[in-house]
Amino acid sequence: MAKIFSGKDFANNLEQKLIKKFSSLPAELKELVLVDVLIGNDKSARTYVRLKKAAAGRVGINFEVVCRSGKTSKSDLRALVNRLNQNRRVGGIMFQLPFSDNLRDGQRETIDNIYFEKDVDCLTSRRLKRVVKGEDDFLPATVAAVVKILAHSGISGPELAGKKIVVVGRSDIVGRPLAAFLKNHKAKVTVCHRQTKRLSDYTQSAEVLISATGRPDLIKKNMVAKGAVVIDVGSPKGDVDFEKAKKRASFITPVPGGVGPVTVICLLENFIKLIHQKS
């Protein structure tokens, strides 16, 4: 039976350290604001934003949510990003992704308008390229969360070298930068996606299985190698058949209560890194 990871307990410990770190910053940096742009009325997205705002409040970070309807225009979003870029009170900018269908074709262009020094979640192409090339330890919050959880499971630094790791999903938010980070640390990484045939052929040999597709119960019990470390990044319901998979894995993250709470803290850590560079 697997050890079940408690994201809430782990995040609480990280949060206490973050509170101390933030309290030591100069007063002018504490006044800076982290802005999260939320488009539309997706229930899970709104819940996630509320969790981020609550955590930011506990740490002491000023957190503002800017809401736009799903019918907003691309030009309105570009203008919004430009205003936030020029606002000296704003220390970090992020969007709750993905955009609604009517805006999806302009998502990359809109995000790439965020100033590099305000890109708190590595959403822009410029920051993403640095992550992929291993030029920066500034990671997307979800990727940073997975890395911390892997370390907690006993796999970090030198232990990553040679590990057989399968990443299911290749989004710019999680799969692509995560796979790049792991490869840069000499892990043997296989990336699977929608076009991958016979997915189980790959997952069954993985020492570490990380799934980030948002497709509920995609990962069945028989797809998990005995003793594998399983990290479920699927949102909002999870990719892994948790109750059955935990009988084969050695370590597993639940949904909810696994990667999510740690991601929130990693986002706030990123914000502190960004504004600390201004001092």
URPEQUI-V477865 format. One record per residue. RES is the residue in one letter. SS is DSSP state (h for helix, s for strand, l for the rest). PHI is phi in radians with two decimals (999 if undefined). OMEGA is omega in radians with two decimals (999 if undefined). Layout:
res=(RES/RES)
ss=(SS/SS)
phi=(PHI/PHI)
omega=(OMEGA/OMEGA)
//
This chain:
res=(M/A/K/I/F/S/G/K/D/F/A/N/N/L/E/Q/K/L/I/K/K/F/S/S/L/P/A/E/L/K/E/L/V/L/V/D/V/L/I/G/N/D/K/S/A/R/T/Y/V/R/L/K/K/A/A/A/G/R/V/G/I/N/F/E/V/V/C/R/S/G/K/T/S/K/S/D/L/R/A/L/V/N/R/L/N/Q/N/R/R/V/G/G/I/M/F/Q/L/P/F/S/D/N/L/R/D/G/Q/R/E/T/I/D/N/I/Y/F/E/K/D/V/D/C/L/T/S/R/R/L/K/R/V/V/K/G/E/D/D/F/L/P/A/T/V/A/A/V/V/K/I/L/A/H/S/G/I/S/G/P/E/L/A/G/K/K/I/V/V/V/G/R/S/D/I/V/G/R/P/L/A/A/F/L/K/N/H/K/A/K/V/T/V/C/H/R/Q/T/K/R/L/S/D/Y/T/Q/S/A/E/V/L/I/S/A/T/G/R/P/D/L/I/K/K/N/M/V/A/K/G/A/V/V/I/D/V/G/S/P/K/G/D/V/D/F/E/K/A/K/K/R/A/S/F/I/T/P/V/P/G/G/V/G/P/V/T/V/I/C/L/L/E/N/F/I/K/L/I/H/Q/K/S)
ss=(l/l/s/s/s/l/h/h/h/h/h/h/h/h/h/h/h/h/h/h/h/h/h/l/l/l/h/h/h/h/l/l/s/s/s/s/s/s/s/l/l/l/h/h/h/h/h/h/h/h/h/h/h/h/h/h/h/h/h/l/l/s/s/s/s/s/s/s/l/l/l/l/l/h/h/h/h/h/h/h/h/h/h/h/h/h/l/l/l/s/s/s/s/s/s/l/l/l/l/l/h/h/h/h/h/h/h/h/h/h/h/l/l/l/l/h/h/h/s/l/l/l/l/l/h/h/h/h/h/h/h/h/l/l/l/l/l/l/l/l/h/h/h/h/h/h/h/h/h/h/h/h/h/l/l/l/h/h/h/h/l/l/l/s/s/s/s/s/l/l/l/l/l/l/h/h/h/h/h/h/h/h/h/h/l/l/l/s/s/s/s/s/l/l/l/l/l/l/h/h/h/h/h/l/l/l/l/s/s/s/s/l/l/l/l/l/l/l/s/l/h/h/h/l/l/l/l/l/s/s/s/s/l/l/l/l/l/l/l/s/l/h/h/h/h/l/l/l/l/l/s/s/s/l/l/l/l/l/h/h/h/h/h/h/h/h/h/h/h/h/h/h/h/h/h/h/l/l/l)
phi=(999/-1.27/-1.33/-1.66/-1.30/-1.78/-1.10/-1.14/-1.13/-1.10/-1.16/-1.06/-1.11/-1.13/-1.12/-1.09/-1.18/-1.19/-1.04/-1.13/-1.12/-1.17/-1.14/-1.51/-1.28/-1.04/-0.98/-1.16/-1.32/-1.17/-1.41/-1.20/-2.02/-1.72/-1.88/-2.03/-1.69/-2.01/-1.92/1.52/-2.16/-1.05/-1.11/-1.17/-1.13/-1.14/-1.11/-1.11/-1.11/-1.11/-1.12/-1.15/-1.12/-1.11/-1.13/-1.04/-1.08/-1.16/-1.33/1.93/-1.42/-1.26/-2.23/-2.13/-1.84/-1.87/-1.77/-2.34/-1.27/-1.15/-1.70/-1.08/-1.68/-1.09/-1.15/-1.13/-1.18/-1.09/-1.15/-1.09/-1.07/-1.10/-1.14/-1.17/-1.05/-1.42/-1.37/-1.21/-1.28/-1.52/-1.70/-2.68/-2.29/-2.59/-1.99/-1.41/-1.83/-1.46/-1.18/-1.13/-0.95/-1.22/-1.97/-1.05/-1.23/-1.87/-1.08/-1.08/-1.09/-1.10/-1.12/-1.19/-1.38/-1.15/-1.03/-0.91/-1.34/-2.05/-1.42/-1.34/-2.11/0.95/-1.52/-1.32/-1.05/-1.11/-1.21/-1.08/-1.09/-1.14/-1.14/-1.07/-1.44/1.27/-1.58/-2.62/-1.62/-1.48/-1.95/-0.97/-0.99/-1.16/-1.11/-1.04/-1.12/-1.09/-1.07/-1.14/-1.19/-1.03/-1.08/-1.12/-1.38/1.86/-2.09/-2.68/0.87/-1.04/-1.18/-1.27/-1.04/1.47/-1.16/-1.48/-2.09/-1.93/-1.91/-1.75/1.99/-2.32/-1.22/-1.23/-1.44/-2.24/-0.96/-1.14/-1.17/-1.15/-1.05/-1.11/-1.04/-1.15/-1.13/-1.13/-1.80/1.20/-1.34/-1.57/-1.86/-2.06/-1.82/-1.94/-2.71/-1.03/-1.50/-1.25/-1.60/0.93/-0.93/-1.09/-1.06/-1.55/-1.17/-1.18/-1.84/-1.44/-1.31/-2.26/-2.08/-2.12/-2.08/-2.49/-2.04/1.39/-1.85/-0.97/1.02/-1.12/-1.69/-1.55/-0.97/-1.28/-1.64/-1.79/-1.23/-1.10/1.50/-1.28/-1.58/-2.08/-2.06/-1.76/-1.84/-1.16/-2.32/-1.65/-1.86/1.67/-1.61/-1.80/-1.27/-1.02/-1.04/-1.55/-1.16/-1.15/-1.37/-1.90/-1.31/-1.69/-2.67/-2.62/-1.83/-1.48/-2.36/-1.39/1.59/-1.95/-1.19/-0.91/-1.05/-1.26/-1.05/-1.03/-1.16/-1.12/-1.09/-1.17/-1.07/-1.05/-1.07/-1.12/-1.05/-1.07/-1.30/-1.14/-1.20/-1.43/-1.42)
omega=(-3.06/2.92/-3.09/-3.09/3.06/3.13/-3.12/-3.13/-3.13/-3.13/3.12/3.11/3.11/-3.10/3.14/3.10/-3.12/3.10/3.13/-3.13/-3.12/-3.11/-3.11/-3.12/3.05/-3.05/-3.08/3.12/3.13/-3.14/-3.10/-2.99/2.99/-3.08/3.09/-3.12/-3.11/-3.13/3.09/-3.01/3.13/-3.04/-3.11/3.11/3.14/3.10/-3.13/3.12/3.11/3.12/3.12/-3.13/3.14/3.13/3.11/3.12/3.13/3.14/-3.11/-3.10/3.05/-3.05/3.13/3.09/3.07/-3.08/3.03/3.13/3.12/-3.13/3.13/-3.08/3.09/-3.13/3.10/3.14/3.09/3.13/3.11/3.14/-3.14/3.12/-3.14/3.09/-3.07/-3.10/-3.09/3.09/-3.06/3.14/-3.12/-3.12/3.02/3.04/2.98/-3.04/-0.01/3.04/3.04/-3.01/-3.09/-3.12/-2.98/-3.09/3.10/-3.06/-3.10/-3.13/-3.13/-3.10/-3.10/3.06/3.11/3.10/3.14/-3.07/3.08/-3.11/-2.97/-3.07/3.11/-3.10/-3.09/3.13/-3.10/3.12/-3.13/3.12/3.13/3.11/-3.09/-3.12/-3.13/-3.09/-3.05/3.06/3.09/-3.00/2.96/-3.01/-3.12/3.10/3.11/3.13/3.13/3.13/3.12/-3.14/3.07/3.12/3.12/3.13/3.13/-3.12/3.11/3.07/-3.10/-3.11/3.13/-3.08/3.09/3.14/3.07/-3.07/3.05/3.07/3.13/-3.06/-3.07/3.12/3.08/-3.10/-3.05/-2.94/-3.08/3.14/3.12/3.13/3.14/3.12/-3.11/3.10/3.13/3.08/2.97/3.00/3.06/-2.96/2.99/3.11/3.11/-3.07/-3.06/-3.10/-3.13/3.11/3.13/-3.11/-3.09/3.11/-3.14/-3.04/-3.07/3.14/-3.06/3.00/3.06/3.14/-3.14/-3.12/-3.09/-3.10/-3.05/3.12/-3.06/3.08/3.07/-3.09/3.14/-3.12/-3.06/3.11/-3.08/3.09/3.12/3.14/-3.11/2.96/-3.07/3.13/-3.07/-3.14/-3.12/-3.12/0.04/-3.02/-3.13/3.13/-2.97/3.00/-2.91/-3.03/-3.14/-3.10/-3.10/3.12/3.13/-3.08/3.03/-3.11/-3.08/3.09/3.11/2.98/0.00/3.04/3.13/-3.10/-3.03/-3.12/3.14/3.10/3.14/-3.13/3.13/3.07/3.13/3.05/3.11/-3.13/3.13/3.07/-3.12/-3.04/3.11/3.12/3.13/-3.08/999)
//
